[in-house]
Amino acid sequence: METKNIMNIALELSGFDDIPGDSEIFYHGENIKKILFGIDIWDEDLIKAKELGVDLVISHHPPNLTPGKRFAEVIDKQIELMVSMGVPIETAQKTIVPIKKEYKFNPLRTHEDIVSLARKLHMPLMNIHQPCDEIGRRILQSVVDELGESKSIVELIDAYNEIIEIRESGNPVELVCGSLQNRIGKAIVIHGAGTNGGYPVANTLFDQGVNTVVYIHLLPHQKADRERLIRENKGNLIVTGHYPSDAIGINPLIRELEKRGLEVKRCNGL
């Protein structure tokens, strides 16, 4: 199997026609039988992979946690998700402007070093981000949809905590704002769109009558967003957990690769 075949499997599972801007084959490989797959991949993982006799290294996040030139493109998915909940498209477009600014390409942070190392080691390297996150988003949204609007927030959190990736992580789902006794009401999972929507997206959705928003994370630098959401308390914001939620979308891909005869070794968060 080749790297392009593996990417195509991910696209097929997620329903994508093209490789999104946050996913890439950095160094092509053929005759792949053994894979090292991590949520994060760093330079030292390539060296480890070589020692293990691995044929391909796959990172979920862009390697070395460095967004590429086209990473900000996938944040546009948040527009689509907001519009699906009744947000006017012009409002949705304005809402994500500050989020996209955070991820504009920084020429001082590139993948040049790790790709150079991959070539030196003859170690094929790729990352698959949005396709896996889209798979995970659908799974997380299906839990909301199956419970229905009349169920309570505590019932939704309990259901999420029963997902094996979340349960085994030891980090239970968090309610950032709102109340456990509130009903779910109109609800949406904002995931598979590069990053979370922070205060801007959650606030826009709450203002448009959405009762519950689900993120997989609020990052450490978003402390002010978290505090404002808690202070204003306009709706229910649930955080399911970053790495467990990433794994929810990655594991179906790994199972498919294994079904096709590939050996996959997990590392760094999986």
ABEGO torsion letter per residue (X at the ends): XBAAAAAAAAAAAAGBABBBAABBBABBBBGBABBBBBABBBAAAAAAAAAAGBABBBBABBBGGBBBAAAAAAAAAAAAAAAAAGBBAAAAAAAAAAAAAAABBBAABBAAAAAAAAAAAGBBBBBBAAAAAAAAAAAAAAAAAAAEAABBAAAAAAAAAABAAAAAAGBBBBBABEBAABBAEBBBBBBGAGBBAEAAAAAAAAAAGBABBBBABBBAAAAAAAAAAAAAGABBBBBAEAAAAAAAAAAAAAAAAAAAGBBBBBBGGX
